[in-house]
Amino acid sequence: MTTPSLTLATLTAACQGSAIALRRRIRLQPAGGPGDKVFPPTYEGGQYALEERVIDGARLPCVLLDSVQSQANRMELALLEAHRSGRITIPVVGVDFSAVELAVVQQVTSLDAPHRLADAILRDSLAGGVKFREHEAGKCLNTANISNASELFGWCPTALVFGVWDSTGPRGGMGAKFQRALVGELVGVDVQGGVKPASRIDPLGIQLAAGPLFATAAGGWTLNEAEAKKDKNGKSVKLGKDGKPSEANHGNVTPSLMNEKKEPHHGGVTMAYAQQSVVLSLPALRRLRFPGGPAASRDVAARTALAALALCGAVLSVDQGCDLRSRCLLVPDGVALWQIVQADGSTVDVEMTADGACALLAEAVAAATKAGLSWQAKPKANGLDLLPSPGLSALVTKSGKLQVAGDSGEG
């Protein structure tokens, strides 16, 4: 039997009725093929996030490959890329840094700023000379809550999907706060840790005995001890720990499986497969109200559009490629279906391709605008362009100069 495609009517019925969630579990394998090694992210102390999980009734060793936060960021970036390419049209607020000296990025948007529309980068920017928080796009955060999400829907609907907390606004911790409605995670299942050798052959053949190297006051190094900077006791300061040429990245590195702490180098893992789990909470969407017109039709239309936006982000993030980091490129192991989860636990399978998800989003947005909801979007462009304030521009430039000088400090 052919699995039906998800339609606007089906999605609307799910948002309006008693369905609990839409979910998808997809298996992935390394792009190099099953059994190829992948490298998980490392956390404090250089540790992998290892734990046992119950998968299909079996307790298996697993490792986190991509966290909930990271998956949300990837979905937002997939939406941003699709918007810029003209595949979809969604509201985007962007700050242009192209004229700022030593800026490391040209633009930051509400889809890649860490705190979305409530981020300090947007807060400290200007719209036509007006502070962002005094523009209607920023002021909507002052009144937004689950009973009044209409304006936020128009300017930054992704904040209603992926969550936002306006904790640095005028209301502080009492500022607008919306939970994540869409949650995704990617884990490696049935994993075995690997080993990784470390070595380096210096093409210049610099020997250990050629040192020691001394640190200079300008931040470089010298072989001449007379040119070395002095500590508080007047003693010459060696470069790094003991002045080895390797402290300046010169010389050979002896092939080794252990680091200086006699711990194995992180060598990645092999796994039976990776699994991405994505869940869209329909109760979370149903809590949202969109006043300004006929309540029933506006609420349903807005919730359906948000659901379509969430599903589009989830689908596009895989369709555009799961390149998580160096040596962690994953590809789907077959086609995965979405399931509509009913209140009694029963499920209905539906199919959704990337093109189908984009078309579904366009249909849902058209229905929402017909119901009187705002959708501040321009094809392939930002719905609102901002410029950094003079203070933010100066801060970016000063930070860039410190980085060039090798004195980055801490934020």
C-alpha positions as CSV (number, residue, x, y, z in Angstrom):
1,M,0.0,0.0,0.0
2,T,1.3,3.4,-0.9
3,T,1.9,5.8,2.0
4,P,-0.1,9.1,1.5
5,S,1.8,12.4,1.3
6,L,1.1,14.8,4.1
7,T,-1.4,17.4,2.9
8,L,-2.5,20.8,4.3
9,A,-5.9,19.3,5.2
10,T,-4.3,16.4,7.1
11,L,-1.9,18.7,8.9
12,T,-4.7,21.2,9.8
13,A,-6.8,18.3,11.1
14,A,-3.9,17.2,13.3
15,C,-3.3,20.7,14.7
16,Q,-7.0,21.2,15.3
17,G,-7.9,17.8,16.6
18,S,-6.6,15.5,19.3
19,A,-3.3,14.4,17.7
20,I,-0.4,14.7,20.2
21,A,2.7,14.9,17.9
22,L,4.3,14.4,14.6
23,R,7.5,12.4,14.8
24,R,10.2,10.9,12.6
25,R,13.0,8.5,13.3
26,I,15.5,8.1,10.6
27,R,18.6,5.8,10.5
28,L,21.8,7.1,9.0
29,Q,25.2,5.7,8.2
30,P,28.6,7.3,7.6
31,A,29.1,8.6,4.1
32,G,32.1,6.3,3.9
33,G,29.7,3.3,4.4
34,P,28.6,1.2,7.3
35,G,31.4,0.6,9.8
36,D,33.3,3.7,8.9
37,K,34.5,5.7,11.8
38,V,32.8,8.9,12.9
39,F,33.8,11.6,15.4
40,P,31.3,12.8,18.0
41,P,31.6,16.2,19.6
42,T,33.8,16.6,22.6
43,Y,32.8,18.3,25.8
44,E,34.6,19.7,28.9
45,G,37.7,17.7,29.5
46,G,37.6,16.4,25.9
47,Q,35.0,13.8,26.8
48,Y,32.4,12.2,24.5
49,A,28.8,12.1,25.8
50,L,28.5,8.4,26.2
51,E,25.6,6.6,27.8
52,E,23.4,3.5,27.6
53,R,20.0,3.8,26.0
54,V,17.2,1.5,25.4
55,I,16.7,1.2,21.7
56,D,14.0,-1.2,20.4
57,G,13.9,-3.0,23.7
58,A,17.7,-3.5,24.0
59,R,20.1,-1.6,26.3
60,L,22.9,-0.4,24.0
61,P,26.0,1.8,24.4
62,C,25.3,5.1,22.6
63,V,27.0,8.4,22.0
64,L,25.6,11.8,21.3
65,L,26.4,13.0,17.8
66,D,24.3,16.1,17.8
67,S,22.5,17.8,20.7
68,V,19.0,19.2,20.8
69,Q,20.4,22.8,20.6
70,S,22.7,21.9,17.7
71,Q,19.9,20.2,15.8
72,A,17.7,23.3,16.2
73,N,20.5,25.5,14.8
74,R,21.0,23.2,11.8
75,M,17.3,23.3,11.1
76,E,17.2,27.0,11.3
77,L,20.2,27.3,9.0
78,A,18.6,24.9,6.5
79,L,15.5,27.2,6.5
80,L,17.7,30.2,6.0
81,E,19.5,28.6,3.1
82,A,16.2,27.6,1.5
83,H,14.9,31.1,1.9
84,R,18.0,32.7,0.3
85,S,17.9,30.3,-2.6
86,G,14.2,31.1,-3.2
87,R,12.9,27.6,-2.3
88,I,10.8,29.1,0.5
89,T,9.9,32.6,1.7
90,I,10.0,33.2,5.5
91,P,10.4,36.3,7.8
92,V,14.1,37.1,8.4
93,V,15.6,40.0,10.3
94,G,19.2,40.6,9.5
95,V,22.1,42.8,10.7
96,D,24.6,43.9,8.0
97,F,28.2,44.0,9.3
98,S,29.9,44.4,5.8
99,A,31.0,48.0,6.5
100,V,32.4,47.2,10.0
101,E,36.2,47.0,10.1
102,L,37.5,43.5,11.0
103,A,34.0,42.0,11.3
104,V,34.4,38.2,11.1
105,V,30.9,37.8,9.6
106,Q,29.1,39.9,7.0
107,Q,25.6,39.3,8.4
108,V,23.8,37.9,11.4
109,T,20.1,37.1,11.2
110,S,17.2,36.1,13.5
111,L,17.8,32.5,12.2
112,D,21.5,32.2,13.2
113,A,21.7,34.6,16.2
114,P,22.0,32.5,19.4
115,H,18.9,34.0,21.0
116,R,16.9,34.6,17.8
117,L,14.9,37.8,17.7
118,A,15.8,38.5,21.4
119,D,19.5,38.4,20.7
120,A,21.8,41.2,21.9
121,I,23.2,41.6,18.4
122,L,19.7,42.6,17.1
123,R,19.0,44.6,20.3
124,D,22.2,46.7,19.8
125,S,21.4,47.4,16.1
126,L,19.3,50.1,14.3
127,A,16.4,50.0,11.8
128,G,16.5,53.2,9.8
129,G,18.3,55.0,12.7
130,V,15.8,53.7,15.2
131,K,16.9,51.3,18.0
132,F,15.6,47.8,17.1
133,R,13.7,47.5,20.3
134,E,11.8,50.7,19.4
135,H,10.9,49.3,15.9
136,E,7.7,47.3,15.6
137,A,9.7,44.1,15.0
138,G,11.5,44.6,18.3
139,K,8.6,46.0,20.3
140,C,6.6,42.9,19.6
141,L,8.8,41.1,22.2
142,N,7.5,43.5,24.9
143,T,4.0,42.2,24.7
144,A,4.4,38.6,23.2
145,N,3.1,35.7,25.3
146,I,1.2,32.5,24.7
147,S,-2.0,34.5,24.6
148,N,-0.7,37.0,22.2
149,A,1.7,35.6,19.6
150,S,0.4,37.3,16.5
151,E,3.1,39.9,16.0
152,L,5.9,37.5,16.9
153,F,4.4,35.1,14.3
154,G,4.7,37.8,11.7
155,W,8.3,38.9,12.4
156,C,10.0,35.7,13.7
157,P,7.8,32.5,13.5
158,T,10.9,30.3,14.0
159,A,11.1,31.7,17.6
160,L,7.7,30.1,18.2
161,V,9.0,26.8,16.8
162,F,12.4,26.6,18.3
163,G,11.8,28.6,21.4
164,V,12.9,32.0,22.7
165,W,13.4,33.9,26.0
166,D,13.7,37.6,26.0
167,S,15.7,37.6,29.3
168,T,17.7,40.7,28.5
169,G,14.8,42.9,27.5
170,P,13.0,45.5,29.6
171,R,11.2,42.8,31.6
172,G,14.3,40.9,32.4
173,G,13.6,37.3,33.5
174,M,9.9,38.0,33.1
175,G,10.3,38.7,29.4
176,A,8.6,36.8,26.6
177,K,9.4,33.1,26.9
178,F,8.2,30.3,24.5
179,Q,9.2,26.6,24.9
180,R,10.6,24.5,22.0
181,A,7.8,22.9,20.1
182,L,10.3,21.0,17.8
183,V,12.9,18.8,19.4
184,G,15.5,16.9,17.5
185,E,18.5,14.8,18.5
186,L,21.0,12.5,16.8
187,V,22.8,9.6,18.5
188,G,25.2,6.9,17.5
189,V,23.8,3.4,18.5
190,D,25.8,0.4,19.6
191,V,29.1,2.2,19.5
192,Q,32.7,1.1,20.1
193,G,35.4,3.6,20.8
194,G,38.4,3.8,18.6
195,V,42.0,5.0,18.8
196,K,43.8,7.8,16.9
197,P,47.6,8.2,16.5
198,A,49.2,11.7,16.6
199,S,52.4,12.5,14.8
200,R,54.1,15.2,12.8
201,I,57.1,15.2,10.5
202,D,58.7,18.6,10.3
203,P,59.9,19.3,6.7
204,L,62.6,21.6,8.1
205,G,63.9,18.9,10.4
206,I,64.1,21.1,13.4
207,Q,65.5,19.2,16.4
208,L,64.6,19.4,20.0
209,A,68.1,20.4,21.0
210,A,67.8,23.5,18.8
211,G,65.8,25.2,21.6
212,P,65.0,26.5,24.1
213,L,62.8,29.2,22.7
214,F,62.0,32.3,24.8
215,A,58.8,34.4,24.8
216,T,59.1,38.0,23.7
217,A,57.2,41.0,25.1
218,A,55.6,41.4,21.6
219,G,54.0,38.0,21.8
220,G,56.5,36.1,19.6
221,W,59.5,34.0,20.3
222,T,63.3,34.3,20.1
223,L,66.4,32.1,20.6
224,N,68.3,35.1,22.0
225,E,67.7,35.0,25.8
226,A,68.7,38.7,25.9
227,E,65.6,39.5,23.9
228,A,63.3,37.5,26.1
229,K,60.6,39.1,28.3
230,K,61.2,38.8,32.1
231,D,59.0,37.6,34.9
232,K,58.6,39.6,38.1
233,N,61.8,38.1,39.4
234,G,63.8,39.2,36.3
235,K,64.1,35.7,35.0
236,S,63.8,35.0,31.2
237,V,60.4,33.5,30.3
238,K,60.6,30.4,28.1
239,L,58.0,29.9,25.4
240,G,55.1,27.7,26.6
241,K,55.9,25.1,29.3
242,D,59.6,24.5,28.7
243,G,60.7,26.3,25.5
244,K,60.6,23.3,23.1
245,P,60.4,24.2,19.4
246,S,57.1,22.4,19.4
247,E,55.7,25.2,21.5
248,A,56.0,27.3,18.4
249,N,54.7,24.4,16.2
250,H,58.1,23.5,14.9
251,G,59.9,20.2,15.1
252,N,58.7,16.6,14.9
253,V,55.9,15.1,17.0
254,T,56.7,11.5,18.0
255,P,54.0,9.1,16.8
256,S,51.8,8.3,19.9
257,L,48.4,6.9,20.9
258,M,48.5,8.9,24.2
259,N,48.5,12.6,25.1
260,E,50.8,14.2,27.7
261,K,48.4,13.1,30.4
262,K,48.9,9.5,29.3
263,E,45.3,9.4,28.1
264,P,44.3,7.9,24.7
265,H,43.7,10.4,22.0
266,H,40.0,10.6,21.1
267,G,39.8,8.2,18.2
268,G,36.1,8.5,17.2
269,V,33.7,5.6,17.2
270,T,32.3,2.9,15.0
271,M,28.5,2.2,15.3
272,A,25.8,0.0,14.1
273,Y,24.0,3.1,12.9
274,A,23.1,6.7,13.8
275,Q,19.5,7.6,14.6
276,Q,17.9,11.0,14.4
277,S,14.7,11.5,16.4
278,V,12.5,14.5,15.7
279,V,9.3,15.3,17.6
280,L,6.9,18.2,17.0
281,S,4.6,18.9,20.0
282,L,1.1,19.8,18.9
283,P,-0.1,20.7,22.5
284,A,2.8,23.2,22.6
285,L,1.4,24.9,19.4
286,R,-2.2,24.7,20.7
287,R,-1.3,26.8,23.7
288,L,-0.5,29.7,21.4
289,R,-3.2,32.3,20.7
290,F,-3.3,34.7,17.8
291,P,-5.7,37.6,18.5
292,G,-6.7,40.2,16.0
293,G,-9.5,38.6,14.2
294,P,-11.8,35.5,14.2
295,A,-10.1,33.5,17.0
296,A,-10.9,30.0,15.8
297,S,-9.8,30.4,12.2
298,R,-6.7,32.5,13.0
299,D,-5.5,30.2,15.7
300,V,-5.8,27.1,13.6
301,A,-4.2,28.7,10.5
302,A,-1.3,30.1,12.5
303,R,-0.6,26.8,14.4
304,T,-0.8,24.9,11.1
305,A,1.7,27.3,9.5
306,L,4.1,26.9,12.4
307,A,3.8,23.1,12.2
308,A,4.6,23.2,8.4
309,L,7.6,25.5,9.2
310,A,8.9,23.1,11.8
311,L,8.5,20.0,9.5
312,C,10.1,21.9,6.6
313,G,13.2,22.7,8.8
314,A,13.5,19.1,9.9
315,V,13.2,17.7,6.4
316,L,15.6,20.3,4.8
317,S,18.3,19.8,7.4
318,V,18.6,16.2,6.3
319,D,18.0,16.9,2.6
320,Q,20.8,19.4,2.5
321,G,23.3,16.9,4.0
322,C,24.1,15.9,7.6
323,D,27.7,17.1,7.7
324,L,28.0,17.5,11.4
325,R,31.8,18.1,11.7
326,S,35.0,16.8,10.3
327,R,34.8,13.0,9.8
328,C,31.1,13.0,10.7
329,L,29.2,13.1,7.5
330,L,26.0,11.0,7.6
331,V,23.6,9.8,4.9
332,P,20.1,8.4,5.4
333,D,19.8,4.6,5.4
334,G,16.6,4.4,3.4
335,V,13.4,6.5,3.4
336,A,11.9,7.5,6.7
337,L,8.2,8.2,7.2
338,W,6.6,10.7,9.5
339,Q,4.0,9.5,12.0
340,I,1.0,11.4,13.3
341,V,0.7,10.3,16.9
342,Q,-2.9,10.2,18.2
343,A,-4.0,10.7,21.8
344,D,-4.6,6.9,22.2
345,G,-1.0,6.1,21.1
346,S,-2.0,5.0,17.6
347,T,-0.1,6.3,14.7
348,V,-0.8,7.3,11.0
349,D,2.1,7.1,8.6
350,V,2.6,10.0,6.1
351,E,5.3,10.7,3.6
352,M,7.0,14.1,3.1
353,T,9.8,14.9,0.6
354,A,11.8,18.1,0.7
355,D,9.9,19.6,-2.2
356,G,6.6,18.5,-0.6
357,A,7.6,20.2,2.7
358,C,8.4,23.5,0.9
359,A,5.1,23.4,-1.0
360,L,3.2,22.5,2.2
361,L,4.7,25.5,3.9
362,A,3.7,27.9,1.1
363,E,0.1,26.5,1.3
364,A,0.0,26.9,5.0
365,V,1.3,30.5,5.0
366,A,-1.2,31.4,2.2
367,A,-4.0,30.1,4.4
368,A,-2.6,32.0,7.4
369,T,-2.3,35.3,5.6
370,K,-5.9,34.8,4.2
371,A,-7.0,34.5,7.9
372,G,-5.5,38.0,8.5
373,L,-2.1,37.0,10.0
374,S,1.0,39.0,9.1
375,W,4.0,37.3,7.5
376,Q,6.8,39.8,7.1
377,A,8.8,38.1,4.4
378,K,10.5,39.1,1.2
379,P,11.6,36.5,-1.4
380,K,15.4,35.8,-1.0
381,A,15.8,38.9,1.2
382,N,15.5,40.0,4.8
383,G,12.1,41.3,5.8
384,L,13.9,43.9,7.9
385,D,17.5,45.1,7.4
386,L,19.4,46.5,10.4
387,L,22.8,48.1,10.8
388,P,24.9,47.7,14.0
389,S,24.9,50.7,16.3
390,P,28.1,52.8,16.5
391,G,28.8,51.2,19.9
392,L,28.4,47.6,18.6
393,S,30.5,48.5,15.5
394,A,33.3,49.8,17.7
395,L,33.1,46.8,20.0
396,V,33.4,44.4,17.0
397,T,36.4,46.4,15.5
398,K,38.2,46.5,18.8
399,S,37.7,42.8,19.4
400,G,39.0,42.1,15.8
401,K,42.2,44.2,16.5
402,L,42.8,42.3,19.7
403,Q,42.5,39.0,17.9
404,V,44.9,40.1,15.2
405,A,47.3,41.2,17.9
406,G,47.0,37.7,19.6
407,D,45.3,39.1,22.7
408,S,41.7,37.8,22.4
409,G,41.1,37.4,26.2
410,E,37.7,36.2,27.2
411,G,34.1,37.5,26.5
